[in-house]
Amino acid sequence: ARLLTGEDVAVKVLRPGVASTVAVDLDLMDPLMRLLAEQGSDQAAVLHNYLVGLRAQVAEELDLRNEALAMEYFRRLFEDFELHRLAIPRVYGEFSGRRVLVMEYFDGAPIDDLAAIEAMGLQPRPFVNELLQAWVLSGLLASVFHGDIHAGNLIMLPGGRLGMVDWGIVAGGGE
């Protein structure tokens, strides 16, 4: 999208009804897991516990304000750690809410598109090294980390930074 100021932004929108669809799916699994667990199936008991955790995780992910908070938290954290090669999109809080997240648009190449990265005149190794440093430092020193790191969420930016997107899954006990 484009703001009235002319800035390009990325907009993440939850589909209408997604929360109820997910709730129905989880509700269908719950009685079966509980029944099997009550009949003494240790595996079903473990699966039921996972289901309870999954329900809580999904509820957090279905409120995009949590993702916005995670992005702002990690932006500050990476500044504190002086991880200057990494970029997290700026959140436009005035346009964001529970079901909509408006953020800075990152236009680049996925970290695994080596030809595109080479065409930018960049080498991925120092960026990946800093990414690993960020993951370890945030996990060890702040007890939080991005829980969905894969090539689709890592964008090499033409300006020489590695963009990290999709902050819906953050593990640990941060903000």
C-alpha positions as CSV (number, residue, x, y, z in Angstrom):
1,A,0.0,0.0,0.0
2,R,1.0,3.6,-0.2
3,L,0.4,6.2,2.6
4,L,-0.8,9.7,1.8
5,T,2.7,10.8,2.5
6,G,3.9,8.7,-0.4
7,E,5.6,6.0,1.7
8,D,5.2,2.4,0.5
9,V,4.1,0.1,3.3
10,A,3.4,-3.5,3.8
11,V,0.0,-4.3,5.2
12,K,-0.8,-7.6,7.0
13,V,-4.5,-8.3,7.5
14,L,-6.1,-11.2,9.2
15,R,-8.8,-12.7,7.1
16,P,-12.3,-12.3,8.4
17,G,-13.5,-15.2,10.4
18,V,-10.0,-16.8,10.8
19,A,-10.2,-16.7,14.6
20,S,-13.5,-18.7,14.6
21,T,-12.2,-21.1,12.0
22,V,-9.1,-21.9,14.0
23,A,-11.1,-22.1,17.2
24,V,-13.5,-24.6,15.6
25,D,-10.5,-26.7,14.5
26,L,-9.0,-26.7,17.9
27,D,-12.3,-27.4,19.6
28,L,-12.8,-30.5,17.4
29,M,-9.4,-31.9,18.5
30,D,-9.7,-31.1,22.2
31,P,-12.4,-33.6,23.3
32,L,-10.7,-36.5,21.4
33,M,-7.3,-35.8,23.0
34,R,-8.9,-35.4,26.4
35,L,-10.9,-38.7,26.0
36,L,-7.7,-40.6,25.0
37,A,-5.8,-39.0,27.8
38,E,-8.4,-40.0,30.3
39,Q,-8.2,-43.6,29.0
40,G,-4.6,-43.7,30.0
41,S,-2.9,-42.9,26.7
42,D,0.3,-41.1,27.7
43,Q,0.8,-39.9,24.1
44,A,-2.7,-38.4,24.1
45,A,-2.0,-36.6,27.3
46,V,1.2,-35.1,25.9
47,L,-0.7,-34.2,22.7
48,H,-3.5,-32.6,24.8
49,N,-0.9,-30.5,26.6
50,Y,0.5,-29.4,23.2
51,L,-3.0,-28.5,22.1
52,V,-3.5,-26.3,25.1
53,G,-0.2,-24.5,24.3
54,L,-1.1,-24.3,20.6
55,R,-4.4,-22.6,21.5
56,A,-2.6,-20.0,23.6
57,Q,0.0,-19.4,20.8
58,V,-2.6,-19.1,18.1
59,A,-4.6,-16.6,20.2
60,E,-1.4,-14.4,20.5
61,E,-0.8,-14.7,16.8
62,L,-4.3,-13.7,16.0
63,D,-3.8,-10.3,17.6
64,L,-1.4,-8.4,15.4
65,R,-0.7,-5.9,18.2
66,N,1.5,-8.5,19.7
67,E,3.5,-8.8,16.6
68,A,3.8,-5.0,16.5
69,L,5.1,-5.0,20.1
70,A,7.6,-7.7,19.3
71,M,8.9,-5.8,16.3
72,E,9.4,-2.6,18.4
73,Y,11.0,-4.6,21.2
74,F,13.5,-6.3,18.9
75,R,14.3,-3.1,17.1
76,R,15.4,-1.6,20.4
77,L,17.2,-4.8,21.4
78,F,19.2,-5.0,18.2
79,E,20.2,-1.3,18.6
80,D,21.4,-2.1,22.1
81,F,23.4,-5.1,20.8
82,E,24.8,-2.9,18.0
83,L,23.6,-5.3,15.3
84,H,23.6,-2.7,12.5
85,R,23.3,-5.1,9.6
86,L,19.8,-6.3,10.6
87,A,16.7,-4.4,9.9
88,I,13.2,-4.8,11.4
89,P,10.3,-3.0,9.7
90,R,9.1,0.2,11.4
91,V,5.5,-0.2,12.6
92,Y,3.0,2.4,11.8
93,G,1.0,2.1,15.1
94,E,-1.5,4.8,14.1
95,F,-2.7,2.6,11.3
96,S,-2.4,-0.8,13.0
97,G,-4.6,-2.7,15.4
98,R,-5.8,-6.2,16.4
99,R,-6.5,-7.3,12.8
100,V,-4.3,-5.0,10.7
101,L,-0.5,-4.4,10.9
102,V,1.0,-1.6,8.8
103,M,4.8,-1.6,8.6
104,E,7.7,-0.4,6.5
105,Y,7.9,-2.1,3.2
106,F,11.1,-4.1,2.5
107,D,11.9,-4.6,-1.1
108,G,14.8,-6.9,-1.7
109,A,15.6,-10.6,-2.3
110,P,15.2,-13.6,-0.1
111,I,18.4,-14.6,1.7
112,D,18.6,-17.8,-0.4
113,D,18.4,-16.0,-3.8
114,L,22.2,-15.9,-4.1
115,A,22.1,-14.6,-7.7
116,A,20.0,-11.6,-6.7
117,I,22.2,-10.9,-3.7
118,E,25.3,-11.1,-5.9
119,A,23.7,-8.7,-8.3
120,M,23.3,-6.3,-5.4
121,G,27.1,-6.5,-4.9
122,L,26.6,-8.2,-1.5
123,Q,27.8,-11.4,0.2
124,P,25.3,-13.1,2.5
125,R,27.9,-14.5,5.0
126,P,28.4,-11.4,7.2
127,F,24.7,-10.9,7.4
128,V,24.0,-14.5,8.3
129,N,26.8,-14.3,10.9
130,E,25.1,-11.2,12.5
131,L,21.7,-13.0,12.3
132,L,23.2,-15.9,14.3
133,Q,24.7,-13.5,16.7
134,A,21.3,-11.7,17.2
135,W,19.6,-15.0,17.8
136,V,22.1,-16.1,20.4
137,L,22.4,-12.8,22.1
138,S,18.6,-12.2,22.3
139,G,18.1,-15.8,23.5
140,L,20.8,-15.7,26.1
141,L,20.7,-12.1,27.3
142,A,17.0,-11.2,26.8
143,S,15.5,-14.7,26.9
144,V,13.6,-14.1,23.7
145,F,14.1,-14.9,20.0
146,H,12.4,-14.8,16.6
147,G,10.6,-18.2,16.4
148,D,10.1,-18.4,12.7
149,I,13.5,-17.9,11.0
150,H,13.6,-19.1,7.4
151,A,14.6,-17.8,4.0
152,G,11.1,-16.4,3.3
153,N,11.3,-14.1,6.4
154,L,14.9,-12.9,5.6
155,I,15.2,-10.2,2.9
156,M,18.5,-8.9,1.7
157,L,17.9,-5.2,1.1
158,P,19.7,-3.2,-1.6
159,G,21.1,-0.8,1.0
160,G,23.2,-3.5,2.6
161,R,21.0,-4.7,5.4
162,L,19.2,-7.9,6.2
163,G,15.5,-7.4,6.8
164,M,13.7,-9.7,9.2
165,V,10.0,-10.0,8.8
166,D,7.0,-11.9,10.2
167,W,7.4,-11.4,14.0
168,G,4.2,-13.3,14.8
169,I,6.1,-16.1,16.6
170,V,8.4,-14.9,19.3
171,A,9.6,-17.4,21.9
172,G,10.6,-16.6,25.4
173,G,9.6,-14.0,28.0
174,G,10.1,-10.5,26.5
175,E,7.6,-7.8,26.2
